[in-house]
Amino acid sequence: MIAAGVAAAALVPAPSAAQEPSAEEQLDDVRAQGAEVALEIDVLAAQDAEIQAALAALQNNVAAQQTTVATADQALATAEGDVATSAAAIATLEQRIVELDQAADQMVIDAFVDPPINHALDAFRARTLTEATVKQALVEIQAQADADTLEQLDQARAQLEVDQAAQEELVAVAADKKAEADEALAGLETALAQQSEFAAAVEERLNAKLAEAESLKLYDAQLSNQIALEQAQLAASLQAAQAAAAAQPAVDSAPSTIAPAPGGLATVTCPSGGSITVAGSIAGNVQALLDAAAADGVALCGGGYRDPEAQIQLRIAHCGSSNYAIYEMPASQCDPPTARPGTSLHEQGLAIDFTCNGGGAIARGSSCWNWLAAHADEYGLYNLPTESWHWSTTGA
């Protein structure tokens, strides 16, 4: 069995002067940590309810980060749209200034070639008062038109300065929104990474617990079924949490390797009847433990080695027949959830599920438990705290 823990932030050695992060890098770290859920859980030792709560908290965090990203992206799109609208308006205004400049240039040329004074004298050459009035009116109209053109040019240039200043502000706003969107995306990536890490740890827990349930079937079917049911519920919660986050990376499970039992297999005899198959490397210690317990009036027996071939057949039935399905597919994706072969110390003969006085698996506080708690370490066996019956060479 594998104990796994997930912490909100890992403790790392302080960087040397040459590796001292920049102020911006330190700020990025602070922002990233802000997107993590504060948890510290030994996944294997935790109660199922604690795991369920952690999965829910992580999914809520991912959902919150996704909302933040969506909001930031919308604000960025609006800001970029404002900049584009401003740029289009400036382009139109600049074209209008070009046209007014050309009109003003033409006015200068016309004034040089045909000075306005010539038209003013036309009124004096008129044959009638009416003709003089008309000619004078035409001169005034042209003068007004020229004045209007020059005024429009001045106004357009003034408006261009205003619009360009406004566009600079819009560009600055868009840059801020882009930074906020990038920060939000980094927060989402951090939340997803934390969720993925926790999901991988939960998968390892599922493998350990489901493998233990299979090992218990011959010695305590009721307890085996209870464990399998609890882990199926946990697997469903894990799948739901992963499915709810569309961007959630798939949990990668390393291919299983089934190590042979060290020293081969050996059978030890239970003084009250029956036997236990264990790895040859620990057979002497286990036999001595059983004999010592019997001498103190405690009748221990149970189950040790479990053939991994049985687990392989279960994986084929529940997960599929491909190499990936048998050895690599996460336990939660099988129906029902099924541990990967090679994930239990029982498959190496290095773990024992003890029974007490001919009954089922031992319970904490019983005479068998009390004896093992006091003496098992003398024989190289250690208890997994969450499973009173399970003792192994590593306590896992």
C-alpha positions, 0 to 999 in steps of 0.5 A: 500500500502507498501512503500519499499526502497533498499539501497546499504548498511544498517547503523548499530550500531558500534559493542562493543569492545567484538564484534569488527570484525577481520581484515579479517572479515572487509576485507570480508565486504568491498569485499562484499559491492564492489559487490553491485550496489549503489542504494537507491530507495523508490520502491513504490515512484519511477518512473517506469523508475527508477525501470527499470533502477535499475533492469537493473543495478542489472542484469548487476552487476549479469552478471559481477559477474558471469563472474568474477566467471567463470574467477576465476574458470578457473584460479583455475582449471589451477593452480590445473592442474599445481599442479597435473602435477607437482606432477605426475612428482615428483612421476615419478622422485622419482621412478627413484631415487629409482631405481638408488639408488638400482643400486648404492647399487648393485654396492657397493655389487658387488665391495665388492664381486668381486673387480674391481682390479680383472678384471683389472688383467685379462688383464695381464692373457690374452693369446693374445694381442687381448684378453687383449684389449677386457678384458680391454675394458670390464673393462672400459665399466663397470666402465663407466656404474657405473659412469653414474649410479652415475651421473644420481642419482646425477642429479635426486636428484638435479632435485627433489629439483628443482621440489619440489621448483617449486611445492611449488610455484605452490601450493602457486599460486593455494592457491591464485587462490582458495582465488580469486575464493572464493572472486568472489563467495562471490561477486556473492552471494552478487549481487544475494542477492541484486537483490533478495531483490530488486525484492521482493520490486518491487513485493510489488510495483506491488501488490500495484499498480495493486490493485490500478488499480482495485480500480479505474476501476469504477471511472476512467477506463482510469487511471486504464488501464494506471496503469495496462499497466505500471505495466505489463511492469514492471512485464515483466522487473522483470521476464526478470531480474530474468530469466537472472540470473540462480542462482537467488533465487525465490522471496518469498512472505509472505502469504496474510492476509485480515484484516477486516475493523476496525469498520465494514463498513459504508457508507458516503454521498457525498454532490454533490451526490453518496456515499463512503463505508469506514471502520466504524472507519473513517466514521465520519472523512470522512463525516466531510471532505466531508461536509467541502469541499462542504462548500468551494465549492469543490465537492469530492466523489470517491471509498473507500472499495473494496471487496477482493472477487473480487480480489480473483476471479481475482487471480483465473482467472489470476494466478490459483486456488491453495491456493498458486496461489491465496494468495502467487504467486508473482504478476509478475508471473500471466498473466496478473500481478495481485495483491495478495488479502489483499495487498491494504488498500482499502480492509480494507476500509482505503483508498479512491480514490477521484474524483473531481466535478463529474469527474475522479480521482483528479489531482495534482494542481486541486481545489480538490487536493489543498483543500485536500493537505491543509485540509485532515490531519485534518481528518486523511487522507494522500496522497500517493505522486505518486498517487494524487487521493489516500488518506489513513490513513497511506499515503500508 
